[in-house]
Amino acid sequence: MEDLGQVYPLCCEYGVYQDNTENKGLNFFREQQQPHQQQSPPKSSYLTLDDFLGSCFPAPAQSMQEIKRLESIAENSEETLYTPALSSSLQLLRKCGSGKEIECNQLGGASDETCSSTRKKLSTEEIIRVAGSRFIQFSDQRCDDFSMLMHPFGYALSGLSEEETRDVELTRLLLATAEEVGYQQFDRASRLLSRCEWVASERSNPLQRVVYYFAEALQGRIHKATGRFIPKEMKGKPNCETPHGLSTHLGHLSMHQNVPFNQVMQLTAIQAIIENVGSARKIHLIDLEIRSGVQWTALMQALADRQRRLDHLKITAVGLRGIQKIEETARSMNFPFTFKPVKVSCMSEIKEELFETAADEAIVVVANMILRTMLSRPACLENLMRVIKNLNPSIMIVGEVEANHNSPTFVNRFVEALFFYGAYFDCLETCLKQNTEHRTITEATFSNGIENIVTMEGTDRIARSVKMDVWRAFFSRFRMVEVGFSDSSLYQAGLIPKQFPCGSSCTLEKNGECLIVGWKGTPLHSLSAWKFSRERLWRSLANYNF
């Protein structure tokens, strides 16, 4: 097997081994040139929050027309708005929030009332982009705490409704707070944060809800740094998650039924499995995180419908939830079925013999939202990949979060996570509009991920998603070949969102052979299929004398 010591440096820039966020010299600000102001700390090799946002947002302007003009410049012109050199990790985030036009050509060209009534309401992601532009604009002026709170509407936001303008300024205030937290100016951050918490609400629109949870996470980071941190489970808040961060609560089942993402990924994965092992007489499916297990009832139905009868289906799962439903389905179909649970406290304990594979079985490995949890535990990931490689599955299905939540730099993680969860909260608002209770439960569970990304560091920070390009480079070290999905699979995937009232906002794209599922153009999840190259297997067999 390849030396994983050569693999992990690929992820070092994403914070796997170089967690430097707590370094004292971090500088997330621009140096201020104006006289008689508080002197900024010396520059370090880290980008300022302004610099990072400058790569994600257009330059500040005094009108929406100017914002749109500078967006075009940032994308197409040789004119440079920001000159600091971007690190390789920031290069992957360079397109964060860029390349999307804010709808309504009348912005600034017609009256605000006319534009507001004729265009669509800005999405949560678009509001965050405008707020980023505003943040850069106001940071140049370096307002004090009092003026920051008292005159947020110093420049008119032409064409925005009153609610949108308020949300833009609330998000700008959140970014200013994050800057102070990253700069370890906790007193200033707390004063700004109190304003965020006063305006934002977990019961308001999606932008205010996501700001509410990010403000809570920033408050936790402040308390952790000052020795006053209280874990969420000790605050008297309901915990909707299982110990592994998953749940079968009705709220999450409601999300499965009303949000297209899960069904798109699950049914596409099942189609890929059928196409690769459907002709086998015995199939052994290894699910590294079974969750509810309801998705495999659909696989059973597909196998039962084929002309060639299956001799045996065996599912081996790491985790014990959802087993009753699977067994009930197998009995109702008179299906030759065996289920085997595998209990381990850590993936470093996984061994090949635990799966009890047979030579005549076609092996399928499914890793859904599990590999990212091991990026902070390289020994676990190394052991798991070695075991999977030795099992030599016919196909391996990998589902992951398509976002970079693993940067060692706090500001990078914060901005990327704000976009990601902003898009997700926007999605939940649309898809679960008729069931506020279930939406609230789901968002409260998501808040655990927000807290982990923003508040925690070191081994306590387990929410470390990376994008598909990083996984692709990582898997290549194990001679894994991306096999992609058939045209039929992709066609069926495209039909699924059309069955949902909110399906028009669900976007499907290809990244190489990988399927990217997003919301209004913002990537949220990736699904990919892999095989281990047999070239290496042949070379290994050649070393034996038969």
Salt bridges, closest charged atoms under 4 A:
GLU2 OE2 - ARG479 NH1 3.46
ASP19 OD2 - ARG461 NH2 3.41
ASP19 OD2 - ARG464 NH2 3.23
GLU22 OE2 - ARG221 NH2 3.42
ASP50 OD2 - ARG30 NE 3.60
GLU66 OE2 - ARG69 NH2 2.54
GLU71 OE2 - ARG129 NH1 2.14
GLU125 OE2 - LYS100 NZ 3.81
GLU125 OE2 - ARG129 NE 3.64
ASP140 OD1 - ARG30 NH1 2.15
ASP145 OD1 - ARG188 NH2 3.40
ASP145 OD2 - ARG191 NH2 2.52
GLU163 OE1 - LYS121 NZ 3.41
GLU164 OE1 - ARG119 NH2 2.45
GLU169 OE2 - ARG134 NH2 2.64
GLU169 OE1 - ARG172 NE 2.66
GLU179 OE1 - ARG142 NH1 3.94
GLU180 OE2 - ARG188 NE 3.13
GLU216 OE2 - LYS237 NZ 2.29
GLU289 OE2 - ARG321 NH2 2.94
ASP311 OD1 - ARG281 NH2 3.02
GLU356 OE2 - LYS340 NZ 3.59
ASP360 OD2 - LYS282 NZ 2.96
GLU361 OE1 - HIS284 ND1 2.91
GLU400 OE1 - ARG372 NE 3.85
GLU416 OE2 - LYS467 NZ 3.77
ASP426 OD1 - LYS520 NZ 2.96
GLU429 OE1 - ARG209 NH2 2.97
GLU429 OE1 - ARG439 NH1 3.56
GLU443 OE1 - ARG209 NE 2.77
GLU443 OE2 - ARG439 NE 3.62
GLU457 OE2 - ARG221 NH1 3.06
GLU457 OE2 - ARG413 NH2 2.56
GLU457 OE1 - ARG461 NE 3.58
ASP469 OD1 - ARG472 NH1 3.06
GLU482 OE1 - ARG472 NE 2.76
GLU535 OE2 - ARG539 NH2 2.57
